[in-house]
């Protein structure tokens, strides 16, 4: 490999895939492996054949196998800023420590506050995953198992090992992991409506944000619902997504004519105004229960995160105002 004597030019990288990364898509592997390299550049490298597996061109969806030999062409990107990872001393980062509801050697589960994104991007300096990497510098393989919207609070799983990530994501794909949410919706939800099956189409806006709508061209999507408590003009619901589409619960409730309280994108202005008068200043959607198989112990685990006090207070006011 020739290299200029004067400038530290980027070099070809050779990587041998081990069993820990077997089964992972090449694009997802590179996004993690080439930290700081923009996704657009990673896909361009794949498209141009500048990343090869066993000397062959591959597509982004190629799944890695144990023993695969990767050749990654020299990549020149801007030097990462020294503050690319948030400081572990920042109050917002440190506060995440007290939101960890479960942790062991292979995973941790966080009760994510509303208003914090799960990862940086779209003008955000950092999200939950960057904050946890700053708090746990010794954990080199922290990865999100799944995502929840920035405005949504509740249980979020993070894997510490690639094997645990694969195990947990397999449960999501096979629909053996159960995620249950609490949401406050507009109006009186009909008791007979226990599920919504409506295909969802995702599109990206000019701002880089995602917007989702019900469309025959969308992907099959299903959410199951159960009434928890009825109020005057609102219903507290339990929502269990069978599929895991972007903004699924929010769009399905809107489609049913019962949007979630204080949903800036899919909500109802009049209903939101009524809830704001009662003190609500965030989306009333909370991932309160996770049921899954532990990736190592193979035991069934059920974790819960109660509603934060301000949501409990709102429900108390609604009970007092009930007809």
Secondary structure, DSSP 8 states (H G I E B T S, - for coil): ----SSS-----EEEE--GGGTT-BHHHHHHHHTTTS-HHHHHHHHHTT-EEETTEE--TT-B--TT-EEEE---------TTSS--TTSHHHHHGGGGEEEE-SSEEEEEE-TT--SS-BTTBS--HHHHHHHHTTT-TT-EESS---TT-EEEEEEESSHHHHHHHHHHHHTT-SEEEEEEEEES---TT--EEE--EEEEE-TTS-EEEEE-TTSB--EEEEEEEEEETTEEEEEEEESS--TTHHHHHHHHTT--BTT-TTT--HHHHHHHHHTT--S--EEEEEEEEE-TTT--EEEEE----HHHHHHHHHHHHT--
